[in-house]
Amino acid sequence: ASYSLFLEGCTYADPHDQSEYSTELRTAFGAVLGLAFILGTKNVLDQYEDLKFGALGGADARKALLIFFVMTLHSFSEGV
């Protein structure tokens, strides 16, 4: 799924696009920012061995919070 979304972003053509940056550059920049966010959040969460999130603890809680943060950021990028 990620490859097809990346390809779609790189080949997107809008006749009203006024950006001075190519769609390839903007898509690559977004992918790098997303990856940096995921890795940074994972590094922060990995510092908390005894993390609790509801009934989840430890690694399960860290995974659940990482998914929560990623989906929240994804929602902001869609304007929700």
Contacts in CASP RR format, 6 or more apart in sequence:
PFRMAT RR
TARGET T0000
AUTHOR 0000-0000-0000
METHOD contacts of the structure
MODEL  1
ASYSLFLEGCTYADPHDQSEYSTELRTAFGAVLGLAFILGTKNVLDQYED
LKFGALGGADARKALLIFFVMTLHSFSEGV
6 27 0 8 1.000
6 31 0 8 1.000
9 23 0 8 1.000
9 27 0 8 1.000
10 23 0 8 1.000
10 24 0 8 1.000
10 27 0 8 1.000
10 28 0 8 1.000
11 23 0 8 1.000
12 23 0 8 1.000
12 27 0 8 1.000
13 23 0 8 1.000
17 23 0 8 1.000
19 26 0 8 1.000
34 73 0 8 1.000
37 69 0 8 1.000
37 70 0 8 1.000
37 73 0 8 1.000
38 66 0 8 1.000
38 70 0 8 1.000
41 66 0 8 1.000
41 69 0 8 1.000
41 70 0 8 1.000
42 62 0 8 1.000
42 66 0 8 1.000
45 51 0 8 1.000
45 62 0 8 1.000
45 65 0 8 1.000
45 66 0 8 1.000
46 62 0 8 1.000
48 62 0 8 1.000
49 58 0 8 1.000
50 57 0 8 1.000
50 58 0 8 1.000
51 57 0 8 1.000
51 58 0 8 1.000
51 61 0 8 1.000
51 62 0 8 1.000
51 65 0 8 1.000
52 58 0 8 1.000
52 61 0 8 1.000
53 61 0 8 1.000
53 64 0 8 1.000
53 65 0 8 1.000
54 61 0 8 1.000
56 64 0 8 1.000
END
